[in-house]
Amino acid sequence: MVHSGHIIELSDAVALLGDFPALAGLDLEVAKGEVICVEGPNGAGKSTLLRLCAGLLPLHTGSGVVLGKDLANRDERRELRRQAGLLAHETFLYDELSIIDNITFWAKANRSDLSTIEPVLDRLGLDGRLRTVKARDLSAGQRRRTSLAIMISRRPHIWLLDEPHAALDQAGKDAVDSLIKQAVGFGATVLLASHDRRRARAVATRVVNVSGGRILQTPASEQSESSVEATEPVAVEEPPSLASTPAVSALPGRPITKGFVNSSTTSETTDNSATSSPSPDAATEDGSSPDEQTKEPKRVIGATNEPVEEPTDSDDSVDDLFADLLAAERPPSLLDDGATKTTSISDDDPAKETP
Amino acid sequence: MIRDAVLIAKKDLRIEFSTRVTLAQILPFGILNLLLYGFALSPDLKVVGAERSVLEQVAPGLFWLAVLFAAIMALGRSFAIEAADGKLDALQMAGIDPAGVFLGKTAAVALQIFLLEVVLGLAAWVMFGPPLGSAMLLVTTVLITTAAIAAAGTLYAAVTAGSRVRDTLAPLLVLPVLTPVLLGATLATDAAFFGPTSDGTPWLLLIAVFTLLFVGVGMMAFGSLLEES
């Protein structure tokens, strides 16, 4: 199947749950490094979209390519499943096993490096005696963190997050946001479905609205938070950046914040942050074509003053991210609620929706 | 594949060791079965002119029935832990060989069934008391039959794993399939106790072929079954 370099490319995609078309002709293109916030009411098809992109559902009709794998081909779907990371409503945990036993099992099953287990657990606040607690005795938030740790240890090139903020406390939500930003900076692509609109939109480069199994054209009043607030800057609580923590900022090598900019200090970038499929006729200020803009999304929300860098094309990028994750000490944001800061957001992201 | 099978088997056995469901629930269920058979068929009940009591004559069949019912419970549990909380999806997303999953789960269940057979066999021998003829034939029968029940049971448990009615559907599907195994194991065991030993050999071959067939099909089809579940 021909594809144009997008990480996700769905055209008129139909996926069935039983006999019910949970996705009914959905079109979506996602470029490398994008963070797509998928919104929509319950039953709209958000979770089905994520499962389709994870290779867990066959494509009934239409065409679909994710990470270069044809969703209509069973063998390619199997390959895709091994490269994708899915944080689902389910936690994939064996209740009778402890946190450490669960993550060790899945790390072995996923062919992950076992030496990464301890740092990942530390990073997600699952350290100390907690790691020997059986999964059945964990709180919902702790189960979620464990599930996230398992997903991270897979080193996926595409992160499919279904309600990633659900059940988490403030620090956990901050940690998720930080991880998303850090992952994208290293070339990962993220598709997240969340009912926590403000938080999800704060990390998203584009918002798509799903209803009835299709992508809807989102009215202006419903577009991404950044665009809504463009005319009247509103102070919102920005999750603490990983990069702002001493442990991470001291990391050697590449800056983990690449790909993000502080919108309040780089108005030029936000002006050009057309993050959804623009109109074919739309003229852009920098003269780039709409297609180019779609393929090269600009980050509009961030917390650092680092210059914009596009995600790398290297396949090693996600692995590099993981190496840096391990090198970093656990940031205060995972433990301390008081580490948050307030950032003025003044985006004017058009955030047009894919028709 | 072998590495994956060992990984899955160790995980399943670890869960079993943690919960002790086989020891605390399934084994007593099997013993209860044997006791009820004993009550239903009094040791004093004899067919006129027969040397052995009815209970003694049917003891091998009763033993394998008790094993089969207990094994069904163990098999159901083996997949219940995978079906819960999305782990079937996670298994698909892991880079794990589906044939390894099948072999691992089969091995773990087989070990549990074997332990059940040892205890139930001792209980049956104490209760029904038939004299043992050929220990070799008995051990061989137990080992091959264990593999047959585990392989076919794991395959059918996977078929029903994604169903909401798997707990009732799996026995309905697997018990008819295991009928030849029950028949062969009963007659081979009867031969081990009451001779002649040569009478048991054809039945052992039947069970061995059955086992190979289901292990082969399971290894080939398990990936597709996981996807469909």
Interface residues (C-beta under 8 A of the other chain):
Chain A: R51 A54 G55 L56 R74 R78 R81 R82 A84 L86 A88 H89 E90 T91 F92 L93 Y94 D95 E96 L97 D101 F105 W106 K108 A109 N110 R111 K134 R154
Chain B: D4 L7 K11 R14 I15 S18 T19 I81 A84 D85 G86 K87 D89 A90 L91 Q92 M93 A94 G95 I96 G223 E227
